[in-house]
Amino acid sequence: MTLRPLLVDRIMAVMGAAFDPAYGEAWNRRQVADALALPSTHALVVDADGAFIADGDATARAPAGFVLSRHVLDEEELLLIAVVPGARRRGIAVTLIKGLIDAARERGINRIYLEMRRGNPALHLYRKMGFDPIGERRNYYRMANGERIDAITFGRSI
């Protein structure tokens, strides 16, 4: 698989601004690059207007959000979604999830899953986008201070 350093740069720019370090949810550059090296991993990146940025487009505006997913057979897992703080509440996350759903459908995906930590404010977004809670993992996430938080699993048919 071809390395995509420009795509990794864009994802990392959003990642650094979007994730609160207290929760330890952000991935490092190596994790993102390794994931993108797999043919089953997919990424979408948008600018502050919600326009998709083509992979390899060196002239695109600065990234404001991304979604990272991977598929196995007919199922897709939303691994990460992030929007920089200054671009939140403008529909960018909705655009990203709709883009993910459309791309997954084109790959023959029937269902999308995701996990989030209990108390994540993105709960309303996921419910709005048709995701329903289907499971829970007790004490799954470990915060930077060592505290443990439950994970909630969501699913959505497409």
Order of alpha helices (4+ residues) and beta strands (2+ residues): alpha-alpha-beta-beta-beta-alpha-beta-alpha-beta-beta
